[in-house]
Amino acid sequence: QVQLVESGGGLVQAGGSLRLSCAASRRTFSAYAMGWFRQAPGKEREFVAAISSSGRSTDYADYVKSRFTISRDNAKNTVYLQMNSLEPEDTAVYYCAADRRIHTAVVVTSNDYDYWGQGTQVTVSS
């Protein structure tokens, strides 16, 4: 079992920045592909960004591309989501997720993830 704990959410004005962190409880973190998803009130959970186990490959949803950056520090068992130029439409609960399968790909489908954090609220005011 892997526990994931997100932090870094909060209230920010449009155009501002936040950096989310997701700390994993196991040292095998470096073997897992990781992803960020978000869910706004009344909406389905949607993909935001993903990173391969090594960190060499990343993928982004079109609506965050060029504004958000996913990265990881395997020595710290942590994955990050740097969010710049935030828009009110980015308001949501953000979740990190881990895929326990051993591979080198990025994973963009929520059903392929095995472990989820509790989420952190991001609110962007206009």
C-alpha positions as CSV (number, residue, x, y, z in Angstrom):
1,Q,0.0,0.0,0.0
2,V,1.2,3.5,-0.8
3,Q,0.0,6.6,0.9
4,L,0.0,9.9,-1.0
5,V,-0.3,13.2,0.7
6,E,-0.9,16.4,-1.3
7,S,-0.1,19.9,-0.1
8,G,0.4,23.4,-1.5
9,G,-3.2,24.2,-2.4
10,G,-4.8,27.5,-1.5
11,L,-6.5,30.7,-2.7
12,V,-4.7,32.7,-5.4
13,Q,-5.7,35.5,-7.8
14,A,-6.0,34.9,-11.5
15,G,-2.6,35.1,-13.1
16,G,-0.9,33.9,-9.9
17,S,1.1,30.7,-9.2
18,L,1.0,27.7,-6.9
19,R,3.1,24.7,-6.5
20,L,1.5,21.5,-5.4
21,S,3.5,18.7,-3.8
22,C,2.6,15.0,-3.4
23,A,4.7,13.0,-0.9
24,A,4.6,9.2,-1.2
25,S,5.1,6.9,1.8
26,R,7.2,4.2,0.1
27,R,10.7,4.2,-1.3
28,T,9.4,2.2,-4.3
29,F,8.0,5.5,-5.4
30,S,10.7,5.8,-8.0
31,A,9.2,2.8,-9.8
32,Y,5.8,4.4,-10.2
33,A,4.4,6.5,-12.9
34,M,2.6,9.4,-11.3
35,G,-0.2,11.8,-12.3
36,W,-2.2,14.8,-11.3
37,F,-6.0,15.0,-11.8
38,R,-8.5,17.5,-10.7
39,Q,-12.2,17.7,-10.0
40,A,-14.3,20.8,-10.0
41,P,-17.8,20.9,-8.3
42,G,-20.4,19.1,-10.4
43,K,-17.8,17.9,-12.9
44,E,-16.0,14.7,-13.6
45,R,-12.5,14.1,-12.5
46,E,-10.1,15.1,-15.3
47,F,-6.5,14.5,-16.3
48,V,-4.1,17.3,-15.7
49,A,-0.5,16.0,-16.1
50,A,1.5,12.8,-15.9
51,I,5.2,11.8,-15.5
52,S,7.0,8.6,-16.1
53,S,8.8,6.7,-13.3
54,S,12.2,8.1,-14.4
55,G,10.8,11.6,-15.0
56,R,12.1,11.6,-18.5
57,S,8.6,11.6,-20.1
58,T,5.7,13.9,-19.3
59,D,2.2,14.6,-20.7
60,Y,-0.3,17.4,-20.2
61,A,-3.9,18.1,-20.9
62,D,-4.3,20.7,-23.6
63,Y,-6.0,23.1,-21.1
64,V,-2.9,23.3,-18.9
65,K,-0.1,22.9,-21.4
66,S,2.4,25.7,-21.3
67,R,1.1,26.8,-17.9
68,F,1.6,23.8,-15.7
69,T,4.8,21.7,-15.2
70,I,5.0,18.3,-13.6
71,S,8.3,17.1,-12.1
72,R,9.5,14.6,-9.5
73,D,12.3,14.1,-7.1
74,N,12.7,10.4,-6.5
75,A,15.2,11.0,-3.7
76,K,12.4,12.8,-1.8
77,N,9.6,10.5,-2.9
78,T,7.8,13.6,-4.1
79,V,6.0,14.7,-7.3
80,Y,5.3,18.4,-8.0
81,L,2.9,20.4,-10.1
82,Q,4.0,23.9,-10.8
83,M,1.0,25.9,-11.8
84,N,1.5,29.3,-13.4
85,S,-0.9,31.8,-15.0
86,L,-3.8,30.4,-13.1
87,E,-7.3,31.0,-14.3
88,P,-10.6,30.8,-12.4
89,E,-11.4,27.7,-14.5
90,D,-8.5,25.9,-12.7
91,T,-10.4,26.0,-9.5
92,A,-10.8,22.4,-8.3
93,V,-9.6,19.7,-5.9
94,Y,-6.3,18.4,-7.2
95,Y,-5.4,14.8,-6.7
96,C,-2.1,13.0,-7.2
97,A,-2.1,9.3,-8.2
98,A,0.4,6.5,-8.5
99,D,0.5,3.5,-10.9
100,R,2.0,0.5,-9.2
101,R,2.8,-1.3,-12.5
102,I,6.4,-1.4,-13.4
103,H,6.9,0.3,-16.8
104,T,8.5,3.5,-18.3
105,A,5.3,5.0,-19.8
106,V,3.3,8.0,-18.8
107,V,-0.2,7.2,-17.7
108,V,-3.1,9.5,-18.6
109,T,-6.2,7.4,-17.7
110,S,-7.5,7.6,-14.2
111,N,-8.6,4.0,-14.2
112,D,-5.0,2.9,-14.6
113,Y,-3.9,4.4,-11.3
114,D,-3.9,2.3,-8.1
115,Y,-3.3,4.8,-5.4
116,W,-4.8,8.3,-4.8
117,G,-4.2,11.1,-2.4
118,Q,-6.9,12.8,-0.4
119,G,-6.7,15.9,-2.6
120,T,-5.9,19.6,-2.1
121,Q,-8.2,22.5,-2.9
122,V,-7.0,25.1,-5.4
123,T,-9.2,28.2,-5.7
124,V,-8.5,30.9,-8.3
125,S,-10.3,34.2,-7.8
126,S,-11.0,36.5,-10.7
